[in-house]
């Protein structure tokens, strides 16, 4: 059967930076704003309320120190250098499906590609690459409900060769984090190549490996896509760009209610 299109996942990746290993940012009545390259960055403190685009409010618990602000500015400066003066979108993502599998094609612009640690597939997301988050329909879930057994992160880390570093990460027993490596990753076929301005990734994810049922025209699943960036000089993650700005809030990453709807089109 010929592959068909997947629709209604965000058509353009939102420029939502998720700076890792730093304090979360929160809304302030009069936030301090710093301009770093193409970005205007606001810093918010304890007691301030951040209201996201869906109307959900979050209250800050700590103040930013001058040193932490400097650390954030230094990290974002890396993005400012890589994203400034570039026309058009930085990522083109295509999804197709058939009765056997889901297919992903990603064209990524990145002038400094850095691979994850090849010895640690569980942490493939810390390097440059793609995370495809996929799970069952989430439209009946409440915002406080945690990850389900069939939710997973499909991670494709760039490498020096043609085969990306592949990982399927499932929720832990507490369902609060995706850090359990699924052996089903060996059934995923994936290939990548460096390009003049970044890299291209192709992947085939069998429905059988996903443990998801009901792949048919009109079926709706929960999904997100993240493009990851490695911190220069280490195997730590610098940040992510993705289809859902709420994904950058650590408190909701294990809550599929915040994922996007992904509909299989005929």
Steps between C-alpha positions, in 0.01 A plus 500: 500500500637843412601729782259779586531842654480582865320824580430752770825478689634856513611581146796712605721430800444776755819674604462390861835475673521259793824586675588196711658486847402860578225639719158536332391847391175652620287804424585827681303823516802690366748234383860584421550462125831428331545502123729217392540486125155437351343421839344723767535306825289577807594387852227445764524436874343344810127554536456610141233327297560369149187441290557293187311525172241248624422712807676272752677690780827405670651675804875550539680378811849651466667825401755519223852592612730715287724199439206288379387775264853517362498120449171518307627788289814305413298190403251692286785687331589169335150482349510868404815436298356196325154633425567863407505611138343176375198527271197273540447206731783315671327159498282330242321194636288250308295207635343219296329178600372166375358189665845384609683809621536872552767676292692813595714729285680797658713762323689700762709814455791504746845640429664314789373142533611320819426133564382356836711258701484178292546287813177625661191457280277586797646851480495532121278807548793691650668534160379645172207307358125447488256386771164375377259469794209268426216346696127415492226758456520745792188708445320353803797546736509762772806724535617321817497148352845346459659309214347169392685175429458543126634856496860517381781721376654381173846657499733528201844641580729612221828311449805521277369212289177413322329327793360731772509410867145369557314467831141436606450643849200388706365647826651385829290322764392833648406621149680827570785474251590321176821316588434127444671370184265279295662207319260558212738765367673227298189472279522864390667565166673837481763674290654846495742707299682826557412778257669826409297687765399232752365147469215289366339214694264225382338246733242220487321425828295177480163521669590172670801666667281788620248268675229730363179366349248637256723638223238593240379807316346739751684358801638759740814462709694730733831627369775762519823554311814648655828597334781467754832682530814385681692738726840587348792323667293239686240225458235707684188633329492871425136533402213398274267648239160340458138492390359589842617793711357340815744210457783722629340510846658215699185460710286384206737291287358173631139615448372391155204736527744772393610314186367580153225309319628295206237380253559235233359625171371268226 
